[in-house]
Structures are given as C-alpha cells and as structure tokens.
Amino acid sequence: MSEIDDAIAANIATSLAEIPHPSLPKGSNIYGGTKLFPDYQAEDGETYFTLVHGIAHESSVSFVAVLQATRALRKGFESAIYFYGPGAINCLATRGFPTTGDSGFPGEQNINNSLETFIGEGGTVYCCRFGLALHGGREEDLIAGVIPAHPLDVQDAIIHYARKGAIINSTYMV
C-alpha cells in the first residue's frame, strides 16, 4: 500500500467513526402516528373514480393511485380506475423479465399484482385503446379483467361518474 492509500484508509476509518451507525435501531419511530381525519366509510351508493395518466415505474403516481382506489373499494365505495394515455401501459400482463410475470427488479410486478387484487375484490378497470396503441400495447396483452375502452370514453366516463356524485381522483404525470 502506498502512503496515499494509507491516508485514504485512515480517512475512511475517521469518517465511519464520526457518526454512530445506525443512529437508531431498526423499528424506531421517527414519525408520529396520529391520524387527523376520521376513517370514512362509504355511504350507500357512493362512488370513487380514479384517472391515471402515469407510466408504471416512472414514479409512484400510478401505483399509489391503485392503492388509493383499492382502499376506497375496501371502505365500501364502488371503485373504478381509468388508465389513459401513457397510463394504459400499466394494464399490460406482459410485464416482466426475463419472462412475463418475473420481476427483473424488486417491485416490478407491484402494479400488476395490485390491479389483479383490485379486480378480484370487485373493482372496475378501464384501459384506453388509443393509449395502448400509442405505446405498442395490444388488447390481448391486458391483465385479465381489464376492460378496453374507446378513446372518446375518457371524457364520457368522467361525466358518468361525476353525475353519480363520485369522488374523482385524477392523477397525471408528464
């Protein structure tokens, strides 16, 4: 080892010793847990409608929207999600590497698994055909239970759910 390597090794040892690690043991609370609002449940006939225009794995927007729609479903709301534009590719069952269904990285199947759960629990999922076409997606590649929809249905779905008095959660990612 050279003098420079020895100096670097000494600096590394000093740096590691400056602040104890871990500063808190695993499981330590660093955030409070007080929930501010009541845990609202759906009243008869209430609806929750989510629009998703975000790409899977490019941000948490799409995944969190699915989680929120699932939570609304479990609270008793009629819950539907409409994927359009680049959001349509969230609905593809062909995600995976090296084969479909495999996770090339941890969490790669989060969207697929969550949508399958949402549909399995009674949620409705629409997917814009034009959004699929823009990104090379095919209808036969959709997750089972996803309903292909005409591009003009995006606006009419919003009108439909608004007229039902739905809570509308519109997510958008550019």
N, C-alpha and C positions, 0 to 999 in steps of 0.2 A: 504494500500500500504506500502511496505517496503522501507527502505532507499535506497536500490539498485534500486527498481522500480522508486522511485522519481528521483534518479540520472540519470537513463536511460531516463525518460521522459524529464528531463531538457536538456540532451544531444541531444535528438531528436529535441526539440524546437530550440536549438542553431544551430544544423545542418541545419534545414529548413530555418533559417533566414540568414545564411551565404551568400547565393547567391539568388537573387530575381528570382522567377519563375512565369510565364515563362520569360525567358530572352528577348525574342522578342514575340510580339503578333502574333497570327495565321495570316498567309498571308504575313508575312515579307519575302522579298527576301534575301537569303543568298548566292545565286549563280547568276552569270551573265547570260544573255540570248543571247549573241552574237553567231549566227550560223556561223561557219567558211567556210563551203563549200557551193556551190550553191545547190539549191533544184533540183537535177537532175530528169528529167522525161525520161521515156523510149523512145528510138528512134524506128522506125519501125522494128519489128521482134526481138527486144531484149528480152532475157530470163533471169530469176533469178531462180536458183535451190538451194534448201536448204536440207542438210542432217542432220538428228537429231538422235543422239545415246545417248540421255539423258533421265532419268526417270522423269516422272511427279512428281512435288512437292519435289524432292530431291535437286533441285537447280533451279535457274531461267533460266538456259540454254535453255531448251525446250520451255518454254513459250516465252522467248524473240525471239527465232528463228521463232516461229509462227507469232509474232508481226512484225518482220522484213519482212517476206515473204508476209504478208498482206500489209504492206506499199509499197513493191515493186509492188504488184498487182495493188494497187491504183495509182501508178505512171505510169501505163501502161505496165509494164513488163508481159510477160507470166510467171506465177509464179507457181512452183511446190515444194512440200515438200516430202521427202522420209524418213520415220521413219524405223529404222532397229535396230537390237539387242534389248537392253532394251528399246530403244525409241519406239518400237512398242506398248508398253502398253499405250502410250499417246493417242492412237486411239480408246480406248475402250469406248463404250457408257454406259457400266455397272458401271461406277464410281459413287459413292455417298453413303451416309449413313444418315439415316437408310434405305433408299430405293434409287434405282438408280435415278439419277437426283437431289437428295437432296445434300446440302452442309453440311457435318459434321463439317466443319470449314470454315470460310470466304475465298473464293477464290478456294475452291475445284473444282469447275466447270469451272475455268478460261480456262484451255486447251480445254475442250470440247466446250465451248461457242465460243472460238476463232477459233477453227477448223471449226465449223459449219458456222461461219461468212466467213471464208476464202473460203470454198467450195461454199457457197451461192453466193459469189461475183465472182466466176469463177475460183478459184484456184484449182489445182490438188493435191491430197494427195495419196501417195502410202504407203503401210504398208507391211513390210516383214513378210511372213507367218512363217518363222523359228523363227524370233524374238518373234512373238506371242506365238508359241509353247514352246519356252524356259521359258515363264512366265505363262503358263496355259491359255493364251488368246485364244478365239475362233473367227473364221471369222464372225459368226453370231452376235457377240458382238461388231463389229466395228461400229463407228459413220457412219450414213448414208452418202454415197458418197465417203467413203474411199475405195481405190482400193487395194485389196490384191495382193501381188506380190511374185514371186518365189525368194528364197534367192540368186540365181545367177543373178537376175536382178539388185542388188545393183551396182555392177561394171559396168554392161552394161548401166544402167541409167546414171551413171557419164560420160561414154564415149559418150552417146547420147547427153546429154546436153552440154558437152564440145565441141563436134563437131558443135553444134548450136551456139557456142560462148557465152554460158551462163556465167553470174556471178555466181560462185559457193560458197555458204556459208556452210562450213562443221563444224558442232558443235559436240563436243564429250565430254562425261562425264564418268569418271571411278568411 
